[in-house]
């Protein structure tokens, strides 16, 4: 199942992230892909707000993983960009990807073998203020979420 959402502002992106956050559950895995500057971390910040995360959400680019525990459930935010070489992939990410909260993975193509049954979000830059979010999953556990997004459009 696939839904396309066009965001023309940060408010639109926030609305989308908050809607998605309402439908997440322990074990949710979100792959978040797009060019540099597409808004992956910004989207994750809004998603974290929807989960009740109190901490400031920062890009995990240099850390690879940031964990947030102050919300309804833990949020694990992975940036796999630095794992492009496939050399350092054995760092225990499976534990948080299949863990006790929500896992958001930026640049998921670099660790695809570690990812199980995700909700995929591709962010495409359409102008300086606009983004197209292509949201899809073949897994039924996300179908209610995707149907809610269809109604939102």
N, C-alpha and C positions, 0 to 999 in steps of 0.2 A: 504494500500500500504506500502511496506517495502523496504528499501535499506540498504545494508551493505557496509561500507567504512572501509578499513584497513589503519591505520596510522602507519607508521614506524619511524616517527620523529615529532618534534614540528612543523616543517615547513608543514608537511602533515596535522596536526591538524589545524594549522592556515588557510591553504587553504580551508579546509572543513568549518570551522567557518565563514570565509569571504564569501564563496559561500552561506551559509545559511542566513547570515545577509542581503545579497542583496535581498532576497526574503521575508523578514519579513514585517509585516504591523502592524498598530495599532491594538491591541487586540491579537497579537500572544502570545501563551502560550507554553513554551517549558519545558517539564519535562526532567530532566537530572539526570540519576541514574547510579550507579556503586559503586564498593567497595571504601573504603578509599584509597586515592592515585591514583585513576583511571584517574584523570585529569579533573574533573568537573569544578573546578574554573578556571583552565588554559584555558579550552575551552571557558568559559564565558568571560574571558579577551580578547580572540581573537574575539569573537562575538561582544563585546563592541567596539573594534577597528573598525570593519566593520560598526558599526552604528555611527561612528564618535565621540564616547565618549572620552572626554579629560582626565577625572579623572582616577586615578589609581584604578583598580578594585580589591577589596580585598574580601576575604572569609567572608560571613556574618554569620559564625557559631555562634558566641557569640551574635551577634545583631539580628539574624534571618532574617532581611531585610536590604538591602542597596539599595539606589536609586541614579541613575545617570541621569542628565538632560542636559548634554552639547552636545548631539548628535542630529541626525536627528529626533529622538523620544526618549522619556524616556525609560530607562532600569531599571526594578525592579528585583533584584536578591535576591531570598529567599533561605535560607538553613533551611529546616524543620527538620533536625536531632534532634534538642532539643525539638521538639514537639512530639516525639515518644510516650510519655505517654498519648497523646490525651487530657490532662487536660487543657492546655493553648491554645487551637486552636482558641478560640474566641478572636482574637486580631486585627481583621479588615483586614486580608490579602485579603479578597474578593475584597476590593476596588482596590488593585493594580493588582490582578490577572485578573480582568475584567476591567482594567483601560485604560489609554490613551497612552500606550506604549507597549513595549515587556516585558514579564515576564518570567524569567528563574527560575525554581524551582528545587533545589537539594533535594534529598531524598523525592521525591514526595509521596511515599507510606504512609507517615505519615499525609498527608493532602489531600488525594485523593478525599474526599467529597467536597473540595473547588475548584477543578480544572474542568474547562469547555473546552471541545474540544481542547486537546493539540496535539502538535507534540512531540512524545516520542523519547528520545535518551537514549539508554543504552550503557554505555562504559564498555567494557570488557578488562581487562589487559591480553595481550597474551605473553608479555615478558617485560623486564625492559624499553624498548624503544618503544614497539608496543602496539597499542590499536585497538580493533575492535568496531566500532560505528554501532549499529543497530538502524536505524532511521525509524520510522513508524508513520502512522496516518491513521485513518479511515475517516477523515474529508476532504472533497473536497477542502477546502480552502488552504490546504497544498500540493495538488497534483502537481501543477506546480513546487513547490520547490523540491518535491521528484523526479519528472521527470528530472529536471535539475541535481540533484545528480546522477541519473542513468547514464546520459550522461557523467558526470565527471569521473565516475569509469572507 
